[in-house]
Amino acid sequence: MSYIAIPIPQEEGRHDIHIEVTVNNQKKNLHYKVELFYWDDCQNPQGHRADCLSELLAQHDPNWKVYYIGAPNEKFVPVTFIEKKNFS
């Protein structure tokens, strides 16, 4: 799959994104979501953040695939998911 970047408004919280694209006259509807994962939600908030993120993602809806992990800050890390039925 090729990639393009689309800016999303800077707002905290969950984003639900629907995009219709046309490539070579074929239309596709894509469904993304961006969620914030807070470090305080980890079982061991003082532990390694990679382990924390892995723990949080293990509990996530299996119908969604991790698409992009954004830059973390001291409170959270944003994660973009794509709905699996639309990903090829």
C-alpha positions, 0 to 999 in steps of 0.5 A: 500500500502506498501512503499519503499524509493528511493533516488532522486538526489538533484536538485532544481526544478520540478522532473518528475519520472517514475518507473516500479516495479514488485511485485509477477510477476505483473508489475506496472508503477508509475508516481511521481512528486516532486514540490517546493512550495515557501512561497513567492507565498502565499497570506499571506507569513507572515502567518502560513506556514501550511495555506500557503501550504494548499492554494497552494495545493488547486490550484493543479491538482486534477489528482495528490495525495499528497504522501509526504511532505518534510522538508521545508526550509526558501524559499520553501517546496518540495511536492511529488505527485503520479498520481491518476490513478496509486495509489491504 
